[in-house]
Amino acid sequence: MPRGKRKIKTAVMTLRVSPTVKAAAERAAELDRRSVTNLVEILILNHCKALNIQYETIAPGETPN
């Protein structure tokens, strides 16, 4: 049986932003020593918490109420 962290499936999410927003995201991620992908994940999850969205219970493709 393999040890260590369990591999989590990921999904692709494509978005378009202005060059200024992209540069800001890259700089923020660099200063926080994380990838832009991880920065976006953290920002989305924190926003969900602020809105009291129980994201652990949302199935892929489901729209939260």
CHARMM internal coordinates of N, CA and C (Angstrom, degrees):
IC EDIT
DIST 1 N 1 CA 1.4526
DIST 1 CA 1 C 1.5309
ANGL 1 N 1 CA 1 C 108.98
DIST 1 C 2 N 1.3603
ANGL 1 CA 1 C 2 N 118.50
DIHE 1 N 1 CA 1 C 2 N 129.86
DIST 2 N 2 CA 1.4593
ANGL 1 C 2 N 2 CA 120.45
DIHE 1 CA 1 C 2 N 2 CA -178.32
DIST 2 CA 2 C 1.5252
ANGL 2 N 2 CA 2 C 111.64
DIHE 1 C 2 N 2 CA 2 C -68.23
DIST 2 C 3 N 1.3023
ANGL 2 CA 2 C 3 N 114.70
DIHE 2 N 2 CA 2 C 3 N 147.66
DIST 3 N 3 CA 1.4641
ANGL 2 C 3 N 3 CA 120.78
DIHE 2 CA 2 C 3 N 3 CA 178.18
DIST 3 CA 3 C 1.5129
ANGL 3 N 3 CA 3 C 109.96
DIHE 2 C 3 N 3 CA 3 C -109.29
DIST 3 C 4 N 1.3147
ANGL 3 CA 3 C 4 N 115.80
DIHE 3 N 3 CA 3 C 4 N 167.89
DIST 4 N 4 CA 1.4613
ANGL 3 C 4 N 4 CA 120.45
DIHE 3 CA 3 C 4 N 4 CA 178.06
DIST 4 CA 4 C 1.5099
ANGL 4 N 4 CA 4 C 111.38
DIHE 3 C 4 N 4 CA 4 C 99.21
DIST 4 C 5 N 1.3260
ANGL 4 CA 4 C 5 N 114.75
DIHE 4 N 4 CA 4 C 5 N -163.27
DIST 5 N 5 CA 1.4576
ANGL 4 C 5 N 5 CA 119.96
DIHE 4 CA 4 C 5 N 5 CA -177.71
DIST 5 CA 5 C 1.5178
ANGL 5 N 5 CA 5 C 111.50
DIHE 4 C 5 N 5 CA 5 C -70.44
DIST 5 C 6 N 1.3189
ANGL 5 CA 5 C 6 N 115.11
DIHE 5 N 5 CA 5 C 6 N 141.94
DIST 6 N 6 CA 1.4508
ANGL 5 C 6 N 6 CA 121.20
DIHE 5 CA 5 C 6 N 6 CA 176.49
DIST 6 CA 6 C 1.5208
ANGL 6 N 6 CA 6 C 108.77
DIHE 5 C 6 N 6 CA 6 C -76.60
DIST 6 C 7 N 1.3234
ANGL 6 CA 6 C 7 N 117.60
DIHE 6 N 6 CA 6 C 7 N 135.41
DIST 7 N 7 CA 1.4498
ANGL 6 C 7 N 7 CA 121.51
DIHE 6 CA 6 C 7 N 7 CA 179.95
DIST 7 CA 7 C 1.5310
ANGL 7 N 7 CA 7 C 109.77
DIHE 6 C 7 N 7 CA 7 C -72.99
DIST 7 C 8 N 1.3154
ANGL 7 CA 7 C 8 N 116.03
DIHE 7 N 7 CA 7 C 8 N 130.10
DIST 8 N 8 CA 1.4552
ANGL 7 C 8 N 8 CA 122.22
DIHE 7 CA 7 C 8 N 8 CA -178.35
DIST 8 CA 8 C 1.5191
ANGL 8 N 8 CA 8 C 108.27
DIHE 7 C 8 N 8 CA 8 C -103.52
DIST 8 C 9 N 1.3283
ANGL 8 CA 8 C 9 N 116.91
DIHE 8 N 8 CA 8 C 9 N 133.11
DIST 9 N 9 CA 1.4589
ANGL 8 C 9 N 9 CA 120.55
DIHE 8 CA 8 C 9 N 9 CA 175.83
DIST 9 CA 9 C 1.5169
ANGL 9 N 9 CA 9 C 108.72
DIHE 8 C 9 N 9 CA 9 C -67.82
DIST 9 C 10 N 1.3213
ANGL 9 CA 9 C 10 N 115.46
DIHE 9 N 9 CA 9 C 10 N 145.51
DIST 10 N 10 CA 1.4556
ANGL 9 C 10 N 10 CA 120.17
DIHE 9 CA 9 C 10 N 10 CA 178.51
DIST 10 CA 10 C 1.5239
ANGL 10 N 10 CA 10 C 109.52
DIHE 9 C 10 N 10 CA 10 C -120.13
DIST 10 C 11 N 1.3059
ANGL 10 CA 10 C 11 N 115.68
DIHE 10 N 10 CA 10 C 11 N 163.16
DIST 11 N 11 CA 1.4573
ANGL 10 C 11 N 11 CA 122.85
DIHE 10 CA 10 C 11 N 11 CA 177.17
DIST 11 CA 11 C 1.5271
ANGL 11 N 11 CA 11 C 108.10
DIHE 10 C 11 N 11 CA 11 C -125.75
DIST 11 C 12 N 1.3182
ANGL 11 CA 11 C 12 N 115.74
DIHE 11 N 11 CA 11 C 12 N 149.00
DIST 12 N 12 CA 1.4592
ANGL 11 C 12 N 12 CA 121.16
DIHE 11 CA 11 C 12 N 12 CA 179.72
DIST 12 CA 12 C 1.5227
ANGL 12 N 12 CA 12 C 109.09
DIHE 11 C 12 N 12 CA 12 C -85.83
DIST 12 C 13 N 1.3136
ANGL 12 CA 12 C 13 N 115.52
DIHE 12 N 12 CA 12 C 13 N 135.69
DIST 13 N 13 CA 1.4595
ANGL 12 C 13 N 13 CA 121.51
DIHE 12 CA 12 C 13 N 13 CA 176.73
DIST 13 CA 13 C 1.5228
ANGL 13 N 13 CA 13 C 106.80
DIHE 12 C 13 N 13 CA 13 C -134.14
DIST 13 C 14 N 1.3123
ANGL 13 CA 13 C 14 N 117.18
DIHE 13 N 13 CA 13 C 14 N 116.66
DIST 14 N 14 CA 1.4583
ANGL 13 C 14 N 14 CA 121.79
DIHE 13 CA 13 C 14 N 14 CA -178.62
DIST 14 CA 14 C 1.5193
ANGL 14 N 14 CA 14 C 109.24
DIHE 13 C 14 N 14 CA 14 C -106.41
DIST 14 C 15 N 1.3282
ANGL 14 CA 14 C 15 N 116.77
DIHE 14 N 14 CA 14 C 15 N 134.47
DIST 15 N 15 CA 1.4559
ANGL 14 C 15 N 15 CA 119.79
DIHE 14 CA 14 C 15 N 15 CA 177.29
DIST 15 CA 15 C 1.5128
ANGL 15 N 15 CA 15 C 109.55
DIHE 14 C 15 N 15 CA 15 C -144.55
DIST 15 C 16 N 1.3066
ANGL 15 CA 15 C 16 N 114.67
DIHE 15 N 15 CA 15 C 16 N 154.70
DIST 16 N 16 CA 1.4563
ANGL 15 C 16 N 16 CA 121.14
DIHE 15 CA 15 C 16 N 16 CA 179.37
DIST 16 CA 16 C 1.5294
ANGL 16 N 16 CA 16 C 108.21
DIHE 15 C 16 N 16 CA 16 C -112.30
DIST 16 C 17 N 1.3160
ANGL 16 CA 16 C 17 N 115.15
DIHE 16 N 16 CA 16 C 17 N 133.17
DIST 17 N 17 CA 1.4645
ANGL 16 C 17 N 17 CA 121.65
DIHE 16 CA 16 C 17 N 17 CA 177.39
DIST 17 CA 17 C 1.5224
ANGL 17 N 17 CA 17 C 108.30
DIHE 16 C 17 N 17 CA 17 C -135.82
DIST 17 C 18 N 1.3117
ANGL 17 CA 17 C 18 N 115.64
DIHE 17 N 17 CA 17 C 18 N 164.77
DIST 18 N 18 CA 1.4666
ANGL 17 C 18 N 18 CA 119.60
DIHE 17 CA 17 C 18 N 18 CA 177.33
DIST 18 CA 18 C 1.5320
ANGL 18 N 18 CA 18 C 109.25
DIHE 17 C 18 N 18 CA 18 C -68.99
DIST 18 C 19 N 1.3232
ANGL 18 CA 18 C 19 N 116.71
DIHE 18 N 18 CA 18 C 19 N 156.08
DIST 19 N 19 CA 1.4687
ANGL 18 C 19 N 19 CA 119.63
DIHE 18 CA 18 C 19 N 19 CA 177.13
DIST 19 CA 19 C 1.5250
ANGL 19 N 19 CA 19 C 112.85
DIHE 18 C 19 N 19 CA 19 C -56.55
DIST 19 C 20 N 1.3350
ANGL 19 CA 19 C 20 N 116.86
DIHE 19 N 19 CA 19 C 20 N -32.66
DIST 20 N 20 CA 1.4624
ANGL 19 C 20 N 20 CA 120.69
DIHE 19 CA 19 C 20 N 20 CA 178.86
DIST 20 CA 20 C 1.5202
ANGL 20 N 20 CA 20 C 111.33
DIHE 19 C 20 N 20 CA 20 C -66.05
DIST 20 C 21 N 1.3312
ANGL 20 CA 20 C 21 N 117.08
DIHE 20 N 20 CA 20 C 21 N -43.12
DIST 21 N 21 CA 1.4668
ANGL 20 C 21 N 21 CA 121.06
DIHE 20 CA 20 C 21 N 21 CA 179.02
DIST 21 CA 21 C 1.5217
ANGL 21 N 21 CA 21 C 109.90
DIHE 20 C 21 N 21 CA 21 C -66.73
DIST 21 C 22 N 1.3314
ANGL 21 CA 21 C 22 N 117.02
DIHE 21 N 21 CA 21 C 22 N -40.29
DIST 22 N 22 CA 1.4727
ANGL 21 C 22 N 22 CA 120.72
DIHE 21 CA 21 C 22 N 22 CA 178.70
DIST 22 CA 22 C 1.5321
ANGL 22 N 22 CA 22 C 109.99
DIHE 21 C 22 N 22 CA 22 C -61.71
DIST 22 C 23 N 1.3175
ANGL 22 CA 22 C 23 N 116.87
DIHE 22 N 22 CA 22 C 23 N -46.39
DIST 23 N 23 CA 1.4664
ANGL 22 C 23 N 23 CA 120.60
DIHE 22 CA 22 C 23 N 23 CA 179.82
DIST 23 CA 23 C 1.5237
ANGL 23 N 23 CA 23 C 111.12
DIHE 22 C 23 N 23 CA 23 C -62.79
DIST 23 C 24 N 1.3265
ANGL 23 CA 23 C 24 N 116.66
DIHE 23 N 23 CA 23 C 24 N -40.30
DIST 24 N 24 CA 1.4636
ANGL 23 C 24 N 24 CA 120.44
DIHE 23 CA 23 C 24 N 24 CA 178.59
DIST 24 CA 24 C 1.5254
ANGL 24 N 24 CA 24 C 110.40
DIHE 23 C 24 N 24 CA 24 C -64.20
DIST 24 C 25 N 1.3288
ANGL 24 CA 24 C 25 N 117.26
DIHE 24 N 24 CA 24 C 25 N -41.95
DIST 25 N 25 CA 1.4664
ANGL 24 C 25 N 25 CA 121.13
DIHE 24 CA 24 C 25 N 25 CA 179.07
DIST 25 CA 25 C 1.5269
ANGL 25 N 25 CA 25 C 110.63
DIHE 24 C 25 N 25 CA 25 C -64.17
DIST 25 C 26 N 1.3189
ANGL 25 CA 25 C 26 N 116.76
DIHE 25 N 25 CA 25 C 26 N -42.72
DIST 26 N 26 CA 1.4677
ANGL 25 C 26 N 26 CA 120.13
DIHE 25 CA 25 C 26 N 26 CA 178.97
DIST 26 CA 26 C 1.5239
ANGL 26 N 26 CA 26 C 111.10
DIHE 25 C 26 N 26 CA 26 C -63.42
DIST 26 C 27 N 1.3146
ANGL 26 CA 26 C 27 N 117.22
DIHE 26 N 26 CA 26 C 27 N -41.47
DIST 27 N 27 CA 1.4719
ANGL 26 C 27 N 27 CA 120.87
DIHE 26 CA 26 C 27 N 27 CA 179.54
DIST 27 CA 27 C 1.5256
ANGL 27 N 27 CA 27 C 110.84
DIHE 26 C 27 N 27 CA 27 C -67.55
DIST 27 C 28 N 1.3343
ANGL 27 CA 27 C 28 N 116.77
DIHE 27 N 27 CA 27 C 28 N -44.15
DIST 28 N 28 CA 1.4651
ANGL 27 C 28 N 28 CA 120.32
DIHE 27 CA 27 C 28 N 28 CA 179.15
DIST 28 CA 28 C 1.5248
ANGL 28 N 28 CA 28 C 110.46
DIHE 27 C 28 N 28 CA 28 C -61.56
DIST 28 C 29 N 1.3210
ANGL 28 CA 28 C 29 N 117.05
DIHE 28 N 28 CA 28 C 29 N -42.80
DIST 29 N 29 CA 1.4647
ANGL 28 C 29 N 29 CA 121.16
DIHE 28 CA 28 C 29 N 29 CA 179.02
DIST 29 CA 29 C 1.5276
ANGL 29 N 29 CA 29 C 110.53
DIHE 28 C 29 N 29 CA 29 C -63.86
DIST 29 C 30 N 1.3171
ANGL 29 CA 29 C 30 N 116.21
DIHE 29 N 29 CA 29 C 30 N -43.19
DIST 30 N 30 CA 1.4626
ANGL 29 C 30 N 30 CA 120.69
DIHE 29 CA 29 C 30 N 30 CA 179.21
DIST 30 CA 30 C 1.5305
ANGL 30 N 30 CA 30 C 111.13
DIHE 29 C 30 N 30 CA 30 C -60.53
DIST 30 C 31 N 1.3220
ANGL 30 CA 30 C 31 N 116.49
DIHE 30 N 30 CA 30 C 31 N -45.71
DIST 31 N 31 CA 1.4667
ANGL 30 C 31 N 31 CA 120.56
DIHE 30 CA 30 C 31 N 31 CA -179.83
DIST 31 CA 31 C 1.5243
ANGL 31 N 31 CA 31 C 111.87
DIHE 30 C 31 N 31 CA 31 C -65.80
DIST 31 C 32 N 1.3189
ANGL 31 CA 31 C 32 N 116.44
DIHE 31 N 31 CA 31 C 32 N -28.81
DIST 32 N 32 CA 1.4631
ANGL 31 C 32 N 32 CA 121.87
DIHE 31 CA 31 C 32 N 32 CA 179.71
DIST 32 CA 32 C 1.5289
ANGL 32 N 32 CA 32 C 112.13
DIHE 31 C 32 N 32 CA 32 C -92.16
DIST 32 C 33 N 1.3356
ANGL 32 CA 32 C 33 N 115.81
DIHE 32 N 32 CA 32 C 33 N 1.11
DIST 33 N 33 CA 1.4723
ANGL 32 C 33 N 33 CA 123.02
DIHE 32 CA 32 C 33 N 33 CA -179.92
DIST 33 CA 33 C 1.5274
ANGL 33 N 33 CA 33 C 111.91
DIHE 32 C 33 N 33 CA 33 C 54.56
DIST 33 C 34 N 1.3399
ANGL 33 CA 33 C 34 N 115.38
DIHE 33 N 33 CA 33 C 34 N 49.80
DIST 34 N 34 CA 1.4580
ANGL 33 C 34 N 34 CA 121.54
DIHE 33 CA 33 C 34 N 34 CA 177.24
DIST 34 CA 34 C 1.5182
ANGL 34 N 34 CA 34 C 107.83
DIHE 33 C 34 N 34 CA 34 C -142.48
DIST 34 C 35 N 1.3241
ANGL 34 CA 34 C 35 N 116.30
DIHE 34 N 34 CA 34 C 35 N 168.11
DIST 35 N 35 CA 1.4592
ANGL 34 C 35 N 35 CA 120.55
DIHE 34 CA 34 C 35 N 35 CA 176.60
DIST 35 CA 35 C 1.5214
ANGL 35 N 35 CA 35 C 109.84
DIHE 34 C 35 N 35 CA 35 C -78.77
DIST 35 C 36 N 1.3257
ANGL 35 CA 35 C 36 N 115.81
DIHE 35 N 35 CA 35 C 36 N 161.44
DIST 36 N 36 CA 1.4626
ANGL 35 C 36 N 36 CA 119.73
DIHE 35 CA 35 C 36 N 36 CA 176.09
DIST 36 CA 36 C 1.5284
ANGL 36 N 36 CA 36 C 109.03
DIHE 35 C 36 N 36 CA 36 C -62.25
DIST 36 C 37 N 1.3298
ANGL 36 CA 36 C 37 N 116.91
DIHE 36 N 36 CA 36 C 37 N -38.90
DIST 37 N 37 CA 1.4715
ANGL 36 C 37 N 37 CA 120.61
DIHE 36 CA 36 C 37 N 37 CA 178.20
DIST 37 CA 37 C 1.5232
ANGL 37 N 37 CA 37 C 110.29
DIHE 36 C 37 N 37 CA 37 C -57.99
DIST 37 C 38 N 1.3220
ANGL 37 CA 37 C 38 N 117.06
DIHE 37 N 37 CA 37 C 38 N -48.22
DIST 38 N 38 CA 1.4617
ANGL 37 C 38 N 38 CA 120.09
DIHE 37 CA 37 C 38 N 38 CA -179.40
DIST 38 CA 38 C 1.5181
ANGL 38 N 38 CA 38 C 111.21
DIHE 37 C 38 N 38 CA 38 C -65.80
DIST 38 C 39 N 1.3240
ANGL 38 CA 38 C 39 N 117.35
DIHE 38 N 38 CA 38 C 39 N -37.07
DIST 39 N 39 CA 1.4683
ANGL 38 C 39 N 39 CA 121.04
DIHE 38 CA 38 C 39 N 39 CA 177.05
DIST 39 CA 39 C 1.5215
ANGL 39 N 39 CA 39 C 110.25
DIHE 38 C 39 N 39 CA 39 C -60.08
DIST 39 C 40 N 1.3393
ANGL 39 CA 39 C 40 N 117.02
DIHE 39 N 39 CA 39 C 40 N -46.04
DIST 40 N 40 CA 1.4665
ANGL 39 C 40 N 40 CA 120.96
DIHE 39 CA 39 C 40 N 40 CA 179.76
DIST 40 CA 40 C 1.5218
ANGL 40 N 40 CA 40 C 110.02
DIHE 39 C 40 N 40 CA 40 C -63.27
DIST 40 C 41 N 1.3398
ANGL 40 CA 40 C 41 N 117.90
DIHE 40 N 40 CA 40 C 41 N -42.83
DIST 41 N 41 CA 1.4684
ANGL 40 C 41 N 41 CA 121.00
DIHE 40 CA 40 C 41 N 41 CA 177.84
DIST 41 CA 41 C 1.5240
ANGL 41 N 41 CA 41 C 111.06
DIHE 40 C 41 N 41 CA 41 C -57.76
DIST 41 C 42 N 1.3254
ANGL 41 CA 41 C 42 N 116.57
DIHE 41 N 41 CA 41 C 42 N -47.78
DIST 42 N 42 CA 1.4657
ANGL 41 C 42 N 42 CA 121.62
DIHE 41 CA 41 C 42 N 42 CA -179.01
DIST 42 CA 42 C 1.5258
ANGL 42 N 42 CA 42 C 110.44
DIHE 41 C 42 N 42 CA 42 C -61.99
DIST 42 C 43 N 1.3236
ANGL 42 CA 42 C 43 N 117.12
DIHE 42 N 42 CA 42 C 43 N -44.43
DIST 43 N 43 CA 1.4676
ANGL 42 C 43 N 43 CA 120.29
DIHE 42 CA 42 C 43 N 43 CA -179.90
DIST 43 CA 43 C 1.5232
ANGL 43 N 43 CA 43 C 111.39
DIHE 42 C 43 N 43 CA 43 C -62.42
DIST 43 C 44 N 1.3356
ANGL 43 CA 43 C 44 N 117.36
DIHE 43 N 43 CA 43 C 44 N -42.82
DIST 44 N 44 CA 1.4641
ANGL 43 C 44 N 44 CA 120.95
DIHE 43 CA 43 C 44 N 44 CA 179.66
DIST 44 CA 44 C 1.5203
ANGL 44 N 44 CA 44 C 110.58
DIHE 43 C 44 N 44 CA 44 C -65.56
DIST 44 C 45 N 1.3248
ANGL 44 CA 44 C 45 N 117.67
DIHE 44 N 44 CA 44 C 45 N -46.27
DIST 45 N 45 CA 1.4622
ANGL 44 C 45 N 45 CA 120.51
DIHE 44 CA 44 C 45 N 45 CA -179.39
DIST 45 CA 45 C 1.5275
ANGL 45 N 45 CA 45 C 111.73
DIHE 44 C 45 N 45 CA 45 C -63.81
DIST 45 C 46 N 1.3212
ANGL 45 CA 45 C 46 N 116.95
DIHE 45 N 45 CA 45 C 46 N -40.11
DIST 46 N 46 CA 1.4735
ANGL 45 C 46 N 46 CA 119.88
DIHE 45 CA 45 C 46 N 46 CA 177.34
DIST 46 CA 46 C 1.5228
ANGL 46 N 46 CA 46 C 111.01
DIHE 45 C 46 N 46 CA 46 C -64.78
DIST 46 C 47 N 1.3138
ANGL 46 CA 46 C 47 N 117.28
DIHE 46 N 46 CA 46 C 47 N -38.19
DIST 47 N 47 CA 1.4652
ANGL 46 C 47 N 47 CA 120.63
DIHE 46 CA 46 C 47 N 47 CA 178.13
DIST 47 CA 47 C 1.5265
ANGL 47 N 47 CA 47 C 110.47
DIHE 46 C 47 N 47 CA 47 C -66.77
DIST 47 C 48 N 1.3318
ANGL 47 CA 47 C 48 N 116.63
DIHE 47 N 47 CA 47 C 48 N -40.44
DIST 48 N 48 CA 1.4689
ANGL 47 C 48 N 48 CA 120.28
DIHE 47 CA 47 C 48 N 48 CA 176.29
DIST 48 CA 48 C 1.5254
ANGL 48 N 48 CA 48 C 110.98
DIHE 47 C 48 N 48 CA 48 C -60.62
DIST 48 C 49 N 1.3249
ANGL 48 CA 48 C 49 N 116.63
DIHE 48 N 48 CA 48 C 49 N -42.05
DIST 49 N 49 CA 1.4695
ANGL 48 C 49 N 49 CA 120.13
DIHE 48 CA 48 C 49 N 49 CA 177.56
DIST 49 CA 49 C 1.5184
ANGL 49 N 49 CA 49 C 110.47
DIHE 48 C 49 N 49 CA 49 C -61.76
DIST 49 C 50 N 1.3370
ANGL 49 CA 49 C 50 N 117.23
DIHE 49 N 49 CA 49 C 50 N -42.24
DIST 50 N 50 CA 1.4649
ANGL 49 C 50 N 50 CA 121.12
DIHE 49 CA 49 C 50 N 50 CA -179.81
DIST 50 CA 50 C 1.5284
ANGL 50 N 50 CA 50 C 111.28
DIHE 49 C 50 N 50 CA 50 C -63.72
DIST 50 C 51 N 1.3305
ANGL 50 CA 50 C 51 N 116.89
DIHE 50 N 50 CA 50 C 51 N -31.50
DIST 51 N 51 CA 1.4679
ANGL 50 C 51 N 51 CA 121.59
DIHE 50 CA 50 C 51 N 51 CA 179.31
DIST 51 CA 51 C 1.5216
ANGL 51 N 51 CA 51 C 112.10
DIHE 50 C 51 N 51 CA 51 C -91.83
DIST 51 C 52 N 1.3352
ANGL 51 CA 51 C 52 N 116.18
DIHE 51 N 51 CA 51 C 52 N 4.26
DIST 52 N 52 CA 1.4607
ANGL 51 C 52 N 52 CA 122.42
DIHE 51 CA 51 C 52 N 52 CA -178.99
DIST 52 CA 52 C 1.5375
ANGL 52 N 52 CA 52 C 112.46
DIHE 51 C 52 N 52 CA 52 C 59.23
DIST 52 C 53 N 1.3271
ANGL 52 CA 52 C 53 N 116.07
DIHE 52 N 52 CA 52 C 53 N 38.63
DIST 53 N 53 CA 1.4623
ANGL 52 C 53 N 53 CA 121.72
DIHE 52 CA 52 C 53 N 53 CA 175.71
DIST 53 CA 53 C 1.5209
ANGL 53 N 53 CA 53 C 107.14
DIHE 52 C 53 N 53 CA 53 C -90.66
DIST 53 C 54 N 1.3225
ANGL 53 CA 53 C 54 N 116.92
DIHE 53 N 53 CA 53 C 54 N 121.12
DIST 54 N 54 CA 1.4649
ANGL 53 C 54 N 54 CA 122.39
DIHE 53 CA 53 C 54 N 54 CA 179.06
DIST 54 CA 54 C 1.5286
ANGL 54 N 54 CA 54 C 108.40
DIHE 53 C 54 N 54 CA 54 C -80.59
DIST 54 C 55 N 1.3222
ANGL 54 CA 54 C 55 N 117.28
DIHE 54 N 54 CA 54 C 55 N 80.32
DIST 55 N 55 CA 1.4575
ANGL 54 C 55 N 55 CA 121.14
DIHE 54 CA 54 C 55 N 55 CA -172.86
DIST 55 CA 55 C 1.5255
ANGL 55 N 55 CA 55 C 113.71
DIHE 54 C 55 N 55 CA 55 C -68.21
DIST 55 C 56 N 1.3308
ANGL 55 CA 55 C 56 N 118.62
DIHE 55 N 55 CA 55 C 56 N -19.97
DIST 56 N 56 CA 1.4621
ANGL 55 C 56 N 56 CA 120.67
DIHE 55 CA 55 C 56 N 56 CA 178.82
DIST 56 CA 56 C 1.5258
ANGL 56 N 56 CA 56 C 111.45
DIHE 55 C 56 N 56 CA 56 C -65.87
DIST 56 C 57 N 1.3236
ANGL 56 CA 56 C 57 N 116.05
DIHE 56 N 56 CA 56 C 57 N -24.16
DIST 57 N 57 CA 1.4642
ANGL 56 C 57 N 57 CA 120.18
DIHE 56 CA 56 C 57 N 57 CA -174.82
DIST 57 CA 57 C 1.5305
ANGL 57 N 57 CA 57 C 112.87
DIHE 56 C 57 N 57 CA 57 C -100.50
DIST 57 C 58 N 1.3265
ANGL 57 CA 57 C 58 N 118.01
DIHE 57 N 57 CA 57 C 58 N 0.99
DIST 58 N 58 CA 1.4574
ANGL 57 C 58 N 58 CA 121.04
DIHE 57 CA 57 C 58 N 58 CA -179.03
DIST 58 CA 58 C 1.5220
ANGL 58 N 58 CA 58 C 109.34
DIHE 57 C 58 N 58 CA 58 C -86.83
DIST 58 C 59 N 1.3190
ANGL 58 CA 58 C 59 N 116.36
DIHE 58 N 58 CA 58 C 59 N 122.85
DIST 59 N 59 CA 1.4600
ANGL 58 C 59 N 59 CA 121.25
DIHE 58 CA 58 C 59 N 59 CA 177.21
DIST 59 CA 59 C 1.5341
ANGL 59 N 59 CA 59 C 109.19
DIHE 58 C 59 N 59 CA 59 C -78.30
DIST 59 C 60 N 1.3435
ANGL 59 CA 59 C 60 N 117.72
DIHE 59 N 59 CA 59 C 60 N 150.49
DIST 60 N 60 CA 1.4674
ANGL 59 C 60 N 60 CA 119.85
DIHE 59 CA 59 C 60 N 60 CA 177.18
DIST 60 CA 60 C 1.5249
ANGL 60 N 60 CA 60 C 110.94
DIHE 59 C 60 N 60 CA 60 C -55.18
DIST 60 C 61 N 1.3335
ANGL 60 CA 60 C 61 N 116.04
DIHE 60 N 60 CA 60 C 61 N 132.42
DIST 61 N 61 CA 1.4561
ANGL 60 C 61 N 61 CA 121.13
DIHE 60 CA 60 C 61 N 61 CA 179.64
DIST 61 CA 61 C 1.5157
ANGL 61 N 61 CA 61 C 113.97
DIHE 60 C 61 N 61 CA 61 C 87.95
DIST 61 C 62 N 1.3358
ANGL 61 CA 61 C 62 N 117.46
DIHE 61 N 61 CA 61 C 62 N -10.17
DIST 62 N 62 CA 1.4739
ANGL 61 C 62 N 62 CA 121.58
DIHE 61 CA 61 C 62 N 62 CA -179.04
DIST 62 CA 62 C 1.5290
ANGL 62 N 62 CA 62 C 109.23
DIHE 61 C 62 N 62 CA 62 C -84.32
DIST 62 C 63 N 1.3202
ANGL 62 CA 62 C 63 N 116.54
DIHE 62 N 62 CA 62 C 63 N 142.24
DIST 63 N 63 CA 1.4554
ANGL 62 C 63 N 63 CA 122.05
DIHE 62 CA 62 C 63 N 63 CA 176.72
DIST 63 CA 63 C 1.5320
ANGL 63 N 63 CA 63 C 108.43
DIHE 62 C 63 N 63 CA 63 C -96.97
DIST 63 C 64 N 1.3572
ANGL 63 CA 63 C 64 N 118.07
DIHE 63 N 63 CA 63 C 64 N 122.56
DIST 64 N 64 CA 1.4596
ANGL 63 C 64 N 64 CA 120.19
DIHE 63 CA 63 C 64 N 64 CA 179.87
DIST 64 CA 64 C 1.5195
ANGL 64 N 64 CA 64 C 110.85
DIHE 63 C 64 N 64 CA 64 C -68.64
DIST 64 C 65 N 1.3217
ANGL 64 CA 64 C 65 N 116.56
DIHE 64 N 64 CA 64 C 65 N 148.74
DIST 65 N 65 CA 1.4785
ANGL 64 C 65 N 65 CA 121.76
DIHE 64 CA 64 C 65 N 65 CA 178.40
DIST 65 CA 65 C 1.4968
ANGL 65 N 65 CA 65 C 110.86
DIHE 64 C 65 N 65 CA 65 C -86.43
END
COOR INIT
IC SEED 1 N 1 CA 1 C
IC BUILD
